[in-house]
Amino acid sequence: MMTIIKLTRNVMAICGLVLIGLGIYFIMNGNISIDKKVEAHNEVVIRDGQEVRSRDWTELKGYEFKINLLDSTYVGR
């Protein structure tokens, strides 16, 4: 019984390592891409014709995840 458990554990570990290796390979070759989506904002307060305060900031909208399986086939948002 212990050999079945050890065999199953070892097979699962090897499958996990292979999947991690494939993921790294695809990311390094550009088949998988993860991009940040940000939106730039600015605020200007004008009082009596003069600029009183201004500030700029960027808002993180999320991440875009793309998988390029074929030439122009994308899966994701």
C-alpha positions as CSV (number, residue, x, y, z in Angstrom):
1,M,0.0,0.0,0.0
2,M,2.8,2.4,0.8
3,T,4.4,1.8,-2.7
4,I,1.1,2.9,-4.3
5,I,1.1,6.1,-2.2
6,K,4.7,6.8,-3.0
7,L,4.2,6.2,-6.7
8,T,1.2,8.4,-6.8
9,R,3.0,11.2,-4.9
10,N,6.0,11.0,-7.2
11,V,3.9,11.0,-10.3
12,M,2.0,14.1,-9.1
13,A,5.2,15.8,-8.2
14,I,6.7,15.2,-11.6
15,C,3.5,16.4,-13.3
16,G,3.6,19.6,-11.2
17,L,7.2,20.2,-12.2
18,V,6.5,19.6,-15.9
19,L,3.5,22.1,-15.8
20,I,5.7,24.7,-14.0
21,G,8.4,24.2,-16.6
22,L,6.0,24.5,-19.5
23,G,4.5,27.7,-18.0
24,I,8.0,29.2,-17.6
25,Y,8.8,28.2,-21.2
26,F,5.7,29.8,-22.6
27,I,6.1,33.0,-20.6
28,M,9.8,33.3,-21.7
29,N,8.9,32.8,-25.4
30,G,6.1,35.4,-25.3
31,N,3.2,32.9,-25.8
32,I,1.7,34.0,-22.5
33,S,1.6,37.7,-21.6
34,I,0.4,39.5,-18.5
35,D,-0.1,43.3,-18.8
36,K,-1.1,45.9,-16.3
37,K,-4.0,48.1,-17.3
38,V,-3.8,51.6,-15.8
39,E,-5.7,54.8,-16.3
40,A,-4.0,58.2,-15.8
41,H,-6.0,61.0,-14.0
42,N,-5.2,64.6,-13.2
43,E,-7.0,67.2,-11.1
44,V,-6.6,71.0,-11.2
45,V,-8.3,73.4,-8.9
46,I,-8.6,77.0,-10.2
47,R,-9.8,79.7,-7.9
48,D,-10.1,83.3,-9.1
49,G,-8.3,82.5,-12.3
50,Q,-5.2,81.1,-10.5
51,E,-4.2,77.4,-10.1
52,V,-4.5,76.6,-6.4
53,R,-3.8,72.9,-6.5
54,S,-3.0,70.2,-9.0
55,R,-2.2,66.5,-8.7
56,D,-1.7,63.6,-11.1
57,W,-2.3,59.9,-10.3
58,T,-2.7,56.6,-12.0
59,E,-5.4,54.1,-11.2
60,L,-4.7,50.3,-11.6
61,K,-7.7,48.9,-13.5
62,G,-6.5,45.3,-13.4
63,Y,-4.3,42.9,-15.4
64,E,-4.8,41.5,-18.9
65,F,-3.8,37.9,-19.4
66,K,-3.3,36.6,-22.9
67,I,-2.4,33.2,-24.3
68,N,-1.2,33.1,-27.9
69,L,-2.0,29.6,-29.0
70,L,-2.0,30.1,-32.8
71,D,-1.1,33.1,-34.9
72,S,-4.0,35.3,-33.9
73,T,-6.0,33.3,-31.4
74,Y,-6.2,34.9,-28.0
75,V,-7.9,33.5,-24.9
76,G,-8.6,35.9,-22.1
77,R,-9.9,39.4,-21.6
